[in-house]
Amino acid sequence: MVTAAYTDGVTDEVLAEGYGGYAVSGYDPDVPGRQTVTVSYTVADRTRTAAFHVEVLDQPVAGDITSTTGRCGT
């Protein structure tokens, strides 16, 4: 959800993606590492943009053994 906060104190929490709403770029959940996400929204022919960083972590592949514990012996 994208929330727009206007200088008159009004907030809008339901902005539709695309024309007259918001657009998100710079994020790929399949690419590990630091990414810069950019969110832009347009209202009344005015566009505002904000950017922030996210860290995408590797996910272990299903079935991979990441650690083992146990004891063998008699």
PyMOL Python script that loads the backbone (N, CA, C, O; Angstrom):
from pymol import cmd

cmd.read_pdbstr("""\
ATOM      1  N   MET A   1       0.850  -1.165   0.000  1.00  0.00           N
ATOM      2  CA  MET A   1       0.000   0.000   0.000  1.00  0.00           C
ATOM      3  C   MET A   1       0.898   1.230   0.000  1.00  0.00           C
ATOM      4  O   MET A   1       1.931   1.260   0.669  1.00  0.00           O
ATOM      5  N   VAL A   2       0.504   2.210  -0.735  1.00  0.00           N
ATOM      6  CA  VAL A   2       1.201   3.492  -0.778  1.00  0.00           C
ATOM      7  C   VAL A   2       0.288   4.532  -0.152  1.00  0.00           C
ATOM      8  O   VAL A   2      -0.883   4.638  -0.518  1.00  0.00           O
ATOM      9  N   THR A   3       0.818   5.295   0.784  1.00  0.00           N
ATOM     10  CA  THR A   3       0.046   6.355   1.420  1.00  0.00           C
ATOM     11  C   THR A   3       0.655   7.700   1.039  1.00  0.00           C
ATOM     12  O   THR A   3       1.855   7.917   1.207  1.00  0.00           O
ATOM     13  N   ALA A   4      -0.168   8.585   0.533  1.00  0.00           N
ATOM     14  CA  ALA A   4       0.273   9.946   0.209  1.00  0.00           C
ATOM     15  C   ALA A   4      -0.180  10.870   1.330  1.00  0.00           C
ATOM     16  O   ALA A   4      -1.347  10.852   1.723  1.00  0.00           O
ATOM     17  N   ALA A   5       0.741  11.677   1.841  1.00  0.00           N
ATOM     18  CA  ALA A   5       0.419  12.657   2.884  1.00  0.00           C
ATOM     19  C   ALA A   5       0.587  14.046   2.285  1.00  0.00           C
ATOM     20  O   ALA A   5       1.683  14.420   1.867  1.00  0.00           O
ATOM     21  N   TYR A   6      -0.491  14.801   2.244  1.00  0.00           N
ATOM     22  CA  TYR A   6      -0.495  16.125   1.631  1.00  0.00           C
ATOM     23  C   TYR A   6      -0.259  17.215   2.677  1.00  0.00           C
ATOM     24  O   TYR A   6      -0.479  16.996   3.868  1.00  0.00           O
ATOM     25  N   THR A   7       0.187  18.379   2.229  1.00  0.00           N
ATOM     26  CA  THR A   7       0.508  19.474   3.146  1.00  0.00           C
ATOM     27  C   THR A   7      -0.705  19.999   3.903  1.00  0.00           C
ATOM     28  O   THR A   7      -0.549  20.643   4.940  1.00  0.00           O
ATOM     29  N   ASP A   8      -1.915  19.735   3.401  1.00  0.00           N
ATOM     30  CA  ASP A   8      -3.117  20.193   4.110  1.00  0.00           C
ATOM     31  C   ASP A   8      -3.581  19.195   5.167  1.00  0.00           C
ATOM     32  O   ASP A   8      -4.649  19.358   5.758  1.00  0.00           O
ATOM     33  N   GLY A   9      -2.758  18.145   5.404  1.00  0.00           N
ATOM     34  CA  GLY A   9      -3.079  17.160   6.420  1.00  0.00           C
ATOM     35  C   GLY A   9      -3.881  15.977   5.925  1.00  0.00           C
ATOM     36  O   GLY A   9      -4.096  15.028   6.678  1.00  0.00           O
ATOM     37  N   VAL A  10      -4.328  16.003   4.690  1.00  0.00           N
ATOM     38  CA  VAL A  10      -5.103  14.903   4.117  1.00  0.00           C
ATOM     39  C   VAL A  10      -4.155  13.777   3.726  1.00  0.00           C
ATOM     40  O   VAL A  10      -3.068  14.024   3.203  1.00  0.00           O
ATOM     41  N   THR A  11      -4.573  12.537   3.982  1.00  0.00           N
ATOM     42  CA  THR A  11      -3.819  11.376   3.520  1.00  0.00           C
ATOM     43  C   THR A  11      -4.697  10.543   2.611  1.00  0.00           C
ATOM     44  O   THR A  11      -5.917  10.499   2.768  1.00  0.00           O
ATOM     45  N   ASP A  12      -4.060   9.884   1.655  1.00  0.00           N
ATOM     46  CA  ASP A  12      -4.766   9.028   0.705  1.00  0.00           C
ATOM     47  C   ASP A  12      -4.083   7.675   0.720  1.00  0.00           C
ATOM     48  O   ASP A  12      -2.939   7.549   0.284  1.00  0.00           O
ATOM     49  N   GLU A  13      -4.778   6.659   1.219  1.00  0.00           N
ATOM     50  CA  GLU A  13      -4.188   5.332   1.338  1.00  0.00           C
ATOM     51  C   GLU A  13      -4.588   4.392   0.214  1.00  0.00           C
ATOM     52  O   GLU A  13      -4.114   3.257   0.173  1.00  0.00           O
ATOM     53  N   VAL A  14      -5.429   4.823  -0.680  1.00  0.00           N
ATOM     54  CA  VAL A  14      -5.891   3.941  -1.750  1.00  0.00           C
ATOM     55  C   VAL A  14      -5.552   4.578  -3.089  1.00  0.00           C
ATOM     56  O   VAL A  14      -6.426   5.121  -3.766  1.00  0.00           O
ATOM     57  N   LEU A  15      -4.295   4.511  -3.463  1.00  0.00           N
ATOM     58  CA  LEU A  15      -3.872   5.017  -4.763  1.00  0.00           C
ATOM     59  C   LEU A  15      -3.720   3.835  -5.707  1.00  0.00           C
ATOM     60  O   LEU A  15      -3.021   2.873  -5.386  1.00  0.00           O
ATOM     61  N   ALA A  16      -4.355   3.893  -6.847  1.00  0.00           N
ATOM     62  CA  ALA A  16      -4.257   2.809  -7.824  1.00  0.00           C
ATOM     63  C   ALA A  16      -2.936   2.917  -8.577  1.00  0.00           C
ATOM     64  O   ALA A  16      -2.502   4.014  -8.927  1.00  0.00           O
ATOM     65  N   GLU A  17      -2.297   1.770  -8.824  1.00  0.00           N
ATOM     66  CA  GLU A  17      -1.052   1.770  -9.587  1.00  0.00           C
ATOM     67  C   GLU A  17      -1.349   2.142 -11.036  1.00  0.00           C
ATOM     68  O   GLU A  17      -2.360   1.726 -11.601  1.00  0.00           O
ATOM     69  N   GLY A  18      -0.462   2.924 -11.624  1.00  0.00           N
ATOM     70  CA  GLY A  18      -0.642   3.321 -13.020  1.00  0.00           C
ATOM     71  C   GLY A  18      -1.031   4.775 -13.133  1.00  0.00           C
ATOM     72  O   GLY A  18      -0.681   5.577 -12.267  1.00  0.00           O
ATOM     73  N   TYR A  19      -1.748   5.132 -14.181  1.00  0.00           N
ATOM     74  CA  TYR A  19      -2.116   6.524 -14.455  1.00  0.00           C
ATOM     75  C   TYR A  19      -2.896   7.119 -13.288  1.00  0.00           C
ATOM     76  O   TYR A  19      -3.876   6.544 -12.813  1.00  0.00           O
ATOM     77  N   GLY A  20      -2.443   8.270 -12.846  1.00  0.00           N
ATOM     78  CA  GLY A  20      -3.126   8.956 -11.759  1.00  0.00           C
ATOM     79  C   GLY A  20      -2.881   8.336 -10.402  1.00  0.00           C
ATOM     80  O   GLY A  20      -3.495   8.748  -9.418  1.00  0.00           O
ATOM     81  N   GLY A  21      -1.999   7.356 -10.325  1.00  0.00           N
ATOM     82  CA  GLY A  21      -1.718   6.687  -9.062  1.00  0.00           C
ATOM     83  C   GLY A  21      -0.227   6.567  -8.842  1.00  0.00           C
ATOM     84  O   GLY A  21       0.500   7.547  -9.005  1.00  0.00           O
ATOM     85  N   TYR A  22       0.250   5.378  -8.471  1.00  0.00           N
ATOM     86  CA  TYR A  22       1.658   5.218  -8.160  1.00  0.00           C
ATOM     87  C   TYR A  22       2.324   4.208  -9.076  1.00  0.00           C
ATOM     88  O   TYR A  22       1.659   3.400  -9.725  1.00  0.00           O
ATOM     89  N   ALA A  23       3.649   4.266  -9.119  1.00  0.00           N
ATOM     90  CA  ALA A  23       4.466   3.310  -9.858  1.00  0.00           C
ATOM     91  C   ALA A  23       5.662   2.963  -8.981  1.00  0.00           C
ATOM     92  O   ALA A  23       6.201   3.823  -8.283  1.00  0.00           O
ATOM     93  N   VAL A  24       6.075   1.693  -9.021  1.00  0.00           N
ATOM     94  CA  VAL A  24       7.211   1.218  -8.242  1.00  0.00           C
ATOM     95  C   VAL A  24       8.253   0.689  -9.217  1.00  0.00           C
ATOM     96  O   VAL A  24       7.919  -0.034 -10.156  1.00  0.00           O
ATOM     97  N   SER A  25       9.516   1.047  -8.996  1.00  0.00           N
ATOM     98  CA  SER A  25      10.584   0.529  -9.842  1.00  0.00           C
ATOM     99  C   SER A  25      11.815   0.245  -8.995  1.00  0.00           C
ATOM    100  O   SER A  25      11.933   0.718  -7.865  1.00  0.00           O
ATOM    101  N   GLY A  26      12.735  -0.539  -9.563  1.00  0.00           N
ATOM    102  CA  GLY A  26      14.006  -0.805  -8.906  1.00  0.00           C
ATOM    103  C   GLY A  26      14.012  -1.987  -7.970  1.00  0.00           C
ATOM    104  O   GLY A  26      15.001  -2.199  -7.267  1.00  0.00           O
ATOM    105  N   TYR A  27      12.936  -2.774  -7.931  1.00  0.00           N
ATOM    106  CA  TYR A  27      12.866  -3.916  -7.014  1.00  0.00           C
ATOM    107  C   TYR A  27      12.704  -5.198  -7.804  1.00  0.00           C
ATOM    108  O   TYR A  27      11.808  -5.320  -8.639  1.00  0.00           O
ATOM    109  N   ASP A  28      13.592  -6.167  -7.528  1.00  0.00           N
ATOM    110  CA  ASP A  28      13.481  -7.496  -8.131  1.00  0.00           C
ATOM    111  C   ASP A  28      13.681  -8.519  -7.023  1.00  0.00           C
ATOM    112  O   ASP A  28      14.799  -8.677  -6.532  1.00  0.00           O
ATOM    113  N   PRO A  29      12.617  -9.224  -6.613  1.00  0.00           N
ATOM    114  CA  PRO A  29      12.731 -10.168  -5.500  1.00  0.00           C
ATOM    115  C   PRO A  29      13.624 -11.367  -5.812  1.00  0.00           C
ATOM    116  O   PRO A  29      13.991 -12.112  -4.903  1.00  0.00           O
ATOM    117  N   ASP A  30      13.977 -11.562  -7.076  1.00  0.00           N
ATOM    118  CA  ASP A  30      14.816 -12.696  -7.460  1.00  0.00           C
ATOM    119  C   ASP A  30      16.306 -12.360  -7.494  1.00  0.00           C
ATOM    120  O   ASP A  30      17.125 -13.231  -7.785  1.00  0.00           O
ATOM    121  N   VAL A  31      16.665 -11.121  -7.204  1.00  0.00           N
ATOM    122  CA  VAL A  31      18.066 -10.700  -7.238  1.00  0.00           C
ATOM    123  C   VAL A  31      18.510 -10.329  -5.826  1.00  0.00           C
ATOM    124  O   VAL A  31      18.102  -9.290  -5.306  1.00  0.00           O
ATOM    125  N   PRO A  32      19.354 -11.177  -5.190  1.00  0.00           N
ATOM    126  CA  PRO A  32      19.818 -10.874  -3.837  1.00  0.00           C
ATOM    127  C   PRO A  32      20.711  -9.636  -3.813  1.00  0.00           C
ATOM    128  O   PRO A  32      21.398  -9.328  -4.787  1.00  0.00           O
ATOM    129  N   GLY A  33      20.687  -8.943  -2.691  1.00  0.00           N
ATOM    130  CA  GLY A  33      21.546  -7.779  -2.494  1.00  0.00           C
ATOM    131  C   GLY A  33      20.751  -6.520  -2.203  1.00  0.00           C
ATOM    132  O   GLY A  33      19.525  -6.535  -2.098  1.00  0.00           O
ATOM    133  N   ARG A  34      21.493  -5.429  -2.076  1.00  0.00           N
ATOM    134  CA  ARG A  34      20.875  -4.131  -1.772  1.00  0.00           C
ATOM    135  C   ARG A  34      20.276  -3.552  -3.049  1.00  0.00           C
ATOM    136  O   ARG A  34      20.920  -3.529  -4.099  1.00  0.00           O
ATOM    137  N   GLN A  35      19.037  -3.085  -2.942  1.00  0.00           N
ATOM    138  CA  GLN A  35      18.350  -2.489  -4.076  1.00  0.00           C
ATOM    139  C   GLN A  35      17.735  -1.159  -3.647  1.00  0.00           C
ATOM    140  O   GLN A  35      17.361  -0.975  -2.489  1.00  0.00           O
ATOM    141  N   THR A  36      17.641  -0.251  -4.593  1.00  0.00           N
ATOM    142  CA  THR A  36      16.983   1.025  -4.346  1.00  0.00           C
ATOM    143  C   THR A  36      15.602   0.972  -4.974  1.00  0.00           C
ATOM    144  O   THR A  36      15.467   0.847  -6.191  1.00  0.00           O
ATOM    145  N   VAL A  37      14.585   1.067  -4.140  1.00  0.00           N
ATOM    146  CA  VAL A  37      13.198   1.050  -4.602  1.00  0.00           C
ATOM    147  C   VAL A  37      12.746   2.502  -4.755  1.00  0.00           C
ATOM    148  O   VAL A  37      12.933   3.320  -3.854  1.00  0.00           O
ATOM    149  N   THR A  38      12.157   2.805  -5.890  1.00  0.00           N
ATOM    150  CA  THR A  38      11.649   4.147  -6.150  1.00  0.00           C
ATOM    151  C   THR A  38      10.140   4.078  -6.317  1.00  0.00           C
ATOM    152  O   THR A  38       9.631   3.288  -7.112  1.00  0.00           O
ATOM    153  N   VAL A  39       9.432   4.901  -5.570  1.00  0.00           N
ATOM    154  CA  VAL A  39       7.972   4.981  -5.658  1.00  0.00           C
ATOM    155  C   VAL A  39       7.616   6.387  -6.123  1.00  0.00           C
ATOM    156  O   VAL A  39       8.032   7.377  -5.522  1.00  0.00           O
ATOM    157  N   SER A  40       6.842   6.459  -7.200  1.00  0.00           N
ATOM    158  CA  SER A  40       6.381   7.748  -7.716  1.00  0.00           C
ATOM    159  C   SER A  40       4.870   7.741  -7.750  1.00  0.00           C
ATOM    160  O   SER A  40       4.254   6.714  -8.035  1.00  0.00           O
ATOM    161  N   TYR A  41       4.271   8.881  -7.459  1.00  0.00           N
ATOM    162  CA  TYR A  41       2.820   8.983  -7.600  1.00  0.00           C
ATOM    163  C   TYR A  41       2.470  10.312  -8.246  1.00  0.00           C
ATOM    164  O   TYR A  41       3.154  11.321  -8.078  1.00  0.00           O
ATOM    165  N   THR A  42       1.387  10.269  -8.984  1.00  0.00           N
ATOM    166  CA  THR A  42       0.942  11.449  -9.715  1.00  0.00           C
ATOM    167  C   THR A  42      -0.489  11.757  -9.329  1.00  0.00           C
ATOM    168  O   THR A  42      -1.359  10.887  -9.373  1.00  0.00           O
ATOM    169  N   VAL A  43      -0.725  13.002  -8.952  1.00  0.00           N
ATOM    170  CA  VAL A  43      -2.068  13.486  -8.644  1.00  0.00           C
ATOM    171  C   VAL A  43      -2.168  14.888  -9.240  1.00  0.00           C
ATOM    172  O   VAL A  43      -1.283  15.720  -9.037  1.00  0.00           O
ATOM    173  N   ALA A  44      -3.228  15.141  -9.963  1.00  0.00           N
ATOM    174  CA  ALA A  44      -3.468  16.455 -10.581  1.00  0.00           C
ATOM    175  C   ALA A  44      -2.265  16.912 -11.403  1.00  0.00           C
ATOM    176  O   ALA A  44      -1.838  18.064 -11.318  1.00  0.00           O
ATOM    177  N   ASP A  45      -1.729  15.991 -12.196  1.00  0.00           N
ATOM    178  CA  ASP A  45      -0.594  16.272 -13.088  1.00  0.00           C
ATOM    179  C   ASP A  45       0.688  16.677 -12.367  1.00  0.00           C
ATOM    180  O   ASP A  45       1.566  17.289 -12.975  1.00  0.00           O
ATOM    181  N   ARG A  46       0.810  16.347 -11.084  1.00  0.00           N
ATOM    182  CA  ARG A  46       2.043  16.593 -10.333  1.00  0.00           C
ATOM    183  C   ARG A  46       2.577  15.259  -9.852  1.00  0.00           C
ATOM    184  O   ARG A  46       1.844  14.461  -9.268  1.00  0.00           O
ATOM    185  N   THR A  47       3.852  15.022 -10.097  1.00  0.00           N
ATOM    186  CA  THR A  47       4.480  13.764  -9.709  1.00  0.00           C
ATOM    187  C   THR A  47       5.454  14.007  -8.569  1.00  0.00           C
ATOM    188  O   THR A  47       6.249  14.946  -8.596  1.00  0.00           O
ATOM    189  N   ARG A  48       5.376  13.146  -7.574  1.00  0.00           N
ATOM    190  CA  ARG A  48       6.303  13.166  -6.440  1.00  0.00           C
ATOM    191  C   ARG A  48       6.967  11.799  -6.383  1.00  0.00           C
ATOM    192  O   ARG A  48       6.358  10.781  -6.713  1.00  0.00           O
ATOM    193  N   THR A  49       8.242  11.792  -5.953  1.00  0.00           N
ATOM    194  CA  THR A  49       9.014  10.557  -5.942  1.00  0.00           C
ATOM    195  C   THR A  49       9.723  10.404  -4.603  1.00  0.00           C
ATOM    196  O   THR A  49      10.212  11.379  -4.032  1.00  0.00           O
ATOM    197  N   ALA A  50       9.773   9.163  -4.107  1.00  0.00           N
ATOM    198  CA  ALA A  50      10.530   8.826  -2.900  1.00  0.00           C
ATOM    199  C   ALA A  50      11.321   7.559  -3.195  1.00  0.00           C
ATOM    200  O   ALA A  50      10.873   6.706  -3.960  1.00  0.00           O
ATOM    201  N   ALA A  51      12.494   7.439  -2.588  1.00  0.00           N
ATOM    202  CA  ALA A  51      13.328   6.254  -2.783  1.00  0.00           C
ATOM    203  C   ALA A  51      13.801   5.747  -1.430  1.00  0.00           C
ATOM    204  O   ALA A  51      14.013   6.525  -0.500  1.00  0.00           O
ATOM    205  N   PHE A  52      13.964   4.432  -1.332  1.00  0.00           N
ATOM    206  CA  PHE A  52      14.489   3.819  -0.116  1.00  0.00           C
ATOM    207  C   PHE A  52      15.206   2.538  -0.495  1.00  0.00           C
ATOM    208  O   PHE A  52      15.017   2.008  -1.590  1.00  0.00           O
ATOM    209  N   HIS A  53      16.032   2.043   0.418  1.00  0.00           N
ATOM    210  CA  HIS A  53      16.825   0.848   0.156  1.00  0.00           C
ATOM    211  C   HIS A  53      16.204  -0.369   0.829  1.00  0.00           C
ATOM    212  O   HIS A  53      15.641  -0.276   1.920  1.00  0.00           O
ATOM    213  N   VAL A  54      16.316  -1.509   0.159  1.00  0.00           N
ATOM    214  CA  VAL A  54      15.917  -2.790   0.733  1.00  0.00           C
ATOM    215  C   VAL A  54      17.056  -3.774   0.515  1.00  0.00           C
ATOM    216  O   VAL A  54      17.867  -3.604  -0.396  1.00  0.00           O
ATOM    217  N   GLU A  55      17.115  -4.792   1.345  1.00  0.00           N
ATOM    218  CA  GLU A  55      18.099  -5.860   1.201  1.00  0.00           C
ATOM    219  C   GLU A  55      17.342  -7.149   0.907  1.00  0.00           C
ATOM    220  O   GLU A  55      16.556  -7.617   1.731  1.00  0.00           O
ATOM    221  N   VAL A  56      17.583  -7.718  -0.265  1.00  0.00           N
ATOM    222  CA  VAL A  56      16.948  -8.977  -0.654  1.00  0.00           C
ATOM    223  C   VAL A  56      17.915 -10.095  -0.293  1.00  0.00           C
ATOM    224  O   VAL A  56      19.065 -10.097  -0.733  1.00  0.00           O
ATOM    225  N   LEU A  57      17.446 -11.045   0.511  1.00  0.00           N
ATOM    226  CA  LEU A  57      18.283 -12.146   0.975  1.00  0.00           C
ATOM    227  C   LEU A  57      18.094 -13.372   0.103  1.00  0.00           C
ATOM    228  O   LEU A  57      17.022 -13.596  -0.460  1.00  0.00           O
ATOM    229  N   ASP A  58      19.166 -14.172   0.000  1.00  0.00           N
ATOM    230  CA  ASP A  58      19.055 -15.466  -0.673  1.00  0.00           C
ATOM    231  C   ASP A  58      18.132 -16.356   0.129  1.00  0.00           C
ATOM    232  O   ASP A  58      18.157 -16.337   1.360  1.00  0.00           O
ATOM    233  N   GLN A  59      17.324 -17.129  -0.553  1.00  0.00           N
ATOM    234  CA  GLN A  59      16.501 -18.123   0.122  1.00  0.00           C
ATOM    235  C   GLN A  59      17.076 -19.492  -0.192  1.00  0.00           C
ATOM    236  O   GLN A  59      17.440 -19.759  -1.337  1.00  0.00           O
ATOM    237  N   PRO A  60      17.165 -20.365   0.804  1.00  0.00           N
ATOM    238  CA  PRO A  60      17.666 -21.708   0.525  1.00  0.00           C
ATOM    239  C   PRO A  60      16.714 -22.440  -0.416  1.00  0.00           C
ATOM    240  O   PRO A  60      15.496 -22.271  -0.351  1.00  0.00           O
ATOM    241  N   VAL A  61      17.292 -23.247  -1.281  1.00  0.00           N
ATOM    242  CA  VAL A  61      16.488 -24.047  -2.199  1.00  0.00           C
ATOM    243  C   VAL A  61      15.826 -25.156  -1.405  1.00  0.00           C
ATOM    244  O   VAL A  61      16.460 -25.756  -0.537  1.00  0.00           O
ATOM    245  N   ALA A  62      14.558 -25.439  -1.686  1.00  0.00           N
ATOM    246  CA  ALA A  62      13.825 -26.498  -0.977  1.00  0.00           C
ATOM    247  C   ALA A  62      14.610 -27.799  -1.069  1.00  0.00           C
ATOM    248  O   ALA A  62      15.034 -28.203  -2.151  1.00  0.00           O
ATOM    249  N   GLY A  63      14.798 -28.439   0.055  1.00  0.00           N
ATOM    250  CA  GLY A  63      15.507 -29.711   0.083  1.00  0.00           C
ATOM    251  C   GLY A  63      16.979 -29.563   0.422  1.00  0.00           C
ATOM    252  O   GLY A  63      17.637 -30.560   0.718  1.00  0.00           O
ATOM    253  N   ASP A  64      17.521 -28.345   0.389  1.00  0.00           N
ATOM    254  CA  ASP A  64      18.915 -28.140   0.766  1.00  0.00           C
ATOM    255  C   ASP A  64      19.073 -28.373   2.263  1.00  0.00           C
ATOM    256  O   ASP A  64      18.201 -28.008   3.052  1.00  0.00           O
ATOM    257  N   ILE A  65      20.167 -28.970   2.641  1.00  0.00           N
ATOM    258  CA  ILE A  65      20.477 -29.151   4.053  1.00  0.00           C
ATOM    259  C   ILE A  65      21.410 -28.021   4.443  1.00  0.00           C
ATOM    260  O   ILE A  65      22.525 -27.921   3.930  1.00  0.00           O
ATOM    261  N   THR A  66      20.960 -27.176   5.345  1.00  0.00           N
ATOM    262  CA  THR A  66      21.784 -26.043   5.746  1.00  0.00           C
ATOM    263  C   THR A  66      22.613 -26.347   6.991  1.00  0.00           C
ATOM    264  O   THR A  66      23.651 -25.722   7.205  1.00  0.00           O
ATOM    265  N   SER A  67      22.176 -27.285   7.804  1.00  0.00           N
ATOM    266  CA  SER A  67      22.976 -27.687   8.952  1.00  0.00           C
ATOM    267  C   SER A  67      22.477 -29.040   9.431  1.00  0.00           C
ATOM    268  O   SER A  67      21.324 -29.412   9.211  1.00  0.00           O
ATOM    269  N   THR A  68      23.357 -29.757  10.079  1.00  0.00           N
ATOM    270  CA  THR A  68      22.972 -31.049  10.640  1.00  0.00           C
ATOM    271  C   THR A  68      23.495 -31.138  12.057  1.00  0.00           C
ATOM    272  O   THR A  68      24.551 -30.597  12.384  1.00  0.00           O
ATOM    273  N   THR A  69      22.748 -31.822  12.883  1.00  0.00           N
ATOM    274  CA  THR A  69      23.210 -32.116  14.228  1.00  0.00           C
ATOM    275  C   THR A  69      22.858 -33.566  14.498  1.00  0.00           C
ATOM    276  O   THR A  69      21.944 -34.119  13.888  1.00  0.00           O
ATOM    277  N   GLY A  70      23.562 -34.152  15.382  1.00  0.00           N
ATOM    278  CA  GLY A  70      23.259 -35.537  15.708  1.00  0.00           C
ATOM    279  C   GLY A  70      24.494 -36.235  16.235  1.00  0.00           C
ATOM    280  O   GLY A  70      25.576 -35.656  16.332  1.00  0.00           O
ATOM    281  N   ARG A  71      24.298 -37.487  16.567  1.00  0.00           N
ATOM    282  CA  ARG A  71      25.385 -38.241  17.150  1.00  0.00           C
ATOM    283  C   ARG A  71      25.341 -39.645  16.599  1.00  0.00           C
ATOM    284  O   ARG A  71      24.300 -40.301  16.619  1.00  0.00           O
ATOM    285  N   CYS A  72      26.457 -40.094  16.117  1.00  0.00           N
ATOM    286  CA  CYS A  72      26.560 -41.468  15.630  1.00  0.00           C
ATOM    287  C   CYS A  72      27.366 -42.270  16.641  1.00  0.00           C
ATOM    288  O   CYS A  72      28.223 -41.725  17.336  1.00  0.00           O
ATOM    289  N   GLY A  73      27.096 -43.525  16.715  1.00  0.00           N
ATOM    290  CA  GLY A  73      27.865 -44.362  17.626  1.00  0.00           C
ATOM    291  C   GLY A  73      26.980 -45.409  18.268  1.00  0.00           C
ATOM    292  O   GLY A  73      25.860 -45.673  17.833  1.00  0.00           O
ATOM    293  N   THR A  74      27.512 -45.977  19.291  1.00  0.00           N
ATOM    294  CA  THR A  74      26.801 -47.060  19.960  1.00  0.00           C
ATOM    295  C   THR A  74      25.803 -46.577  20.954  1.00  0.00           C
ATOM    296  O   THR A  74      25.129 -47.384  21.594  1.00  0.00           O
TER     297      THR A  74
END
""", "prot")
cmd.dss("prot")
cmd.show_as("cartoon", "prot")
cmd.util.cbc("prot")
cmd.orient("prot")
